[in-house]
Amino acid sequence: MEHNKAQLIVKAIPGILLMFAIAVFTRGAGDFGFPQWPGVEAYLASNEYWKKYLIDILHLNYILLTIIIGMIIRNIFTVPQWAVTGIKTSSLFIKLGVILLGSMYSVVDVARLGGTGIIIVLSFVIFTVLFTLWLAKRINMDPAAAALLSAGTAICGVSAIIAAAPAVRAKTTDVVYSIATILSFGIVFLFIFPLVGTLVGLSPHQFGVWAGTGILNSGQILAACLAFDPETAAHASVSLKTGQIYNIIRVIFLPFVVLVLAVFSSRSAQTEVDGININTSLWSRFPVFVIGFLAMVFMTSFGLLGQTSPPSPELVFIRKLYNWFFAIGLAGLGMQISFSELRRVGGKPLAVGSAAAVVKAVVALMVVLLFIDEQP
Amino acid sequence: MTIPDMDNNEKKNQHHQITLFATERIEDYVALSLALVLLILVLVLF
């Protein structure tokens, strides 16, 4: 069935409205002039018992609530046919949110966190790649599948797997298993990280370093940081700010990791290598929206969006805007997580991915507790 | 909910999938363009 662009855009509107409705349900309608509906999060916070257990301990804020509601719709009911096209645009909203999130950083912040950040992230990238490859070799896993898992566990999850797949000549099944393993662990971490962070008594900055280093997927870093240290128009989330800086530093290493894995994979391959252009492949997989994020960082650094402390009206508005984009995008993300896909994960990829993910998270927590100050 | 029930739900979710963006790269460019438009609006309106 052929669709032109205009028809597709019209077809996407109902799904986008569904994601928006879930976002309003959890975040409230106060920003749109309807303070009568304060949102599920505010409703839970109004009860002392629920606030203590669901919000203070489980950090069940609008970010997790939108994902959970999305997962319930997908897995217990069904995603309506009219909403499918719109829901597929959820990553567009998350990317838009990430670009605007650049307004939270100035070059001074990046420079201040950069030195320590680069050393920590680089050590973890190298350690995770080597550990995953070593473990996979010990249990005789296919080298291409091992290379994909190591990219997924060392850099930022799904994008790293997709970027590495053509360079390591992975089979489709390897890609699916690796993505499923990484996403399953990401979901578990999404709920465990804020809980452990609270129990261990991490500061928002320390939690940001831990999440930005230990969690495998960009969206899940965002969700865990916002769950631990919620963002409002009056309070900028320190965890989110730190977590995203560490995540961005990690993303910068993606081309190098893919290159190393391509070399590793071609050396391990049994078949003859028929030249692939790794440079073309790397650029074609580079997430160019990151350039928008960096442009926002520079604009904020040079004061083009007004003063940062206290934030100018422009920055306050942009902050509200990206929180809405994240809420809409994460509602759609939830509606794309399938329990049965998670259940299908099995065997060696799960064993290797789980071991690498847990070891990385535990070592990262130890490094944070030993070497990272409570304040940036 | 039993596992067969969940499998049935999964089948119900297997719609004919149409994506708005042909590639991830196009989606990146759309996100960049929309962000630029929003930024211009914010700078003009405030």
HADDOCK unambig.tbl for C-alpha pairs under 7 A between the chains (distance, minus, plus):
assign (segid A and resid 8 and name CA) (segid B and resid 20 and name CA) 6.08 0.50 0.50
assign (segid A and resid 9 and name CA) (segid B and resid 20 and name CA) 6.99 0.50 0.50
assign (segid A and resid 75 and name CA) (segid B and resid 6 and name CA) 6.67 0.50 0.50
assign (segid A and resid 75 and name CA) (segid B and resid 9 and name CA) 6.23 0.50 0.50
assign (segid A and resid 75 and name CA) (segid B and resid 10 and name CA) 6.93 0.50 0.50
assign (segid A and resid 76 and name CA) (segid B and resid 9 and name CA) 6.83 0.50 0.50
assign (segid A and resid 77 and name CA) (segid B and resid 9 and name CA) 6.86 0.50 0.50
assign (segid A and resid 78 and name CA) (segid B and resid 9 and name CA) 6.18 0.50 0.50
assign (segid A and resid 78 and name CA) (segid B and resid 12 and name CA) 6.40 0.50 0.50
assign (segid A and resid 78 and name CA) (segid B and resid 13 and name CA) 5.96 0.50 0.50
assign (segid A and resid 79 and name CA) (segid B and resid 13 and name CA) 5.93 0.50 0.50
assign (segid A and resid 81 and name CA) (segid B and resid 15 and name CA) 6.46 0.50 0.50
assign (segid A and resid 84 and name CA) (segid B and resid 17 and name CA) 6.94 0.50 0.50
assign (segid A and resid 85 and name CA) (segid B and resid 17 and name CA) 6.86 0.50 0.50
assign (segid A and resid 85 and name CA) (segid B and resid 18 and name CA) 5.75 0.50 0.50
assign (segid A and resid 85 and name CA) (segid B and resid 19 and name CA) 5.99 0.50 0.50
assign (segid A and resid 88 and name CA) (segid B and resid 19 and name CA) 6.40 0.50 0.50
assign (segid A and resid 92 and name CA) (segid B and resid 27 and name CA) 6.35 0.50 0.50
assign (segid A and resid 92 and name CA) (segid B and resid 31 and name CA) 6.03 0.50 0.50
assign (segid A and resid 95 and name CA) (segid B and resid 31 and name CA) 6.26 0.50 0.50
assign (segid A and resid 96 and name CA) (segid B and resid 31 and name CA) 5.26 0.50 0.50
assign (segid A and resid 96 and name CA) (segid B and resid 35 and name CA) 6.21 0.50 0.50
assign (segid A and resid 287 and name CA) (segid B and resid 28 and name CA) 6.93 0.50 0.50
assign (segid A and resid 288 and name CA) (segid B and resid 28 and name CA) 6.00 0.50 0.50
assign (segid A and resid 289 and name CA) (segid B and resid 28 and name CA) 5.08 0.50 0.50
assign (segid A and resid 289 and name CA) (segid B and resid 29 and name CA) 6.92 0.50 0.50
assign (segid A and resid 289 and name CA) (segid B and resid 31 and name CA) 6.83 0.50 0.50
assign (segid A and resid 289 and name CA) (segid B and resid 32 and name CA) 5.96 0.50 0.50
assign (segid A and resid 292 and name CA) (segid B and resid 32 and name CA) 6.03 0.50 0.50
assign (segid A and resid 314 and name CA) (segid B and resid 42 and name CA) 6.47 0.50 0.50
assign (segid A and resid 314 and name CA) (segid B and resid 46 and name CA) 6.41 0.50 0.50
assign (segid A and resid 340 and name CA) (segid B and resid 7 and name CA) 6.65 0.50 0.50
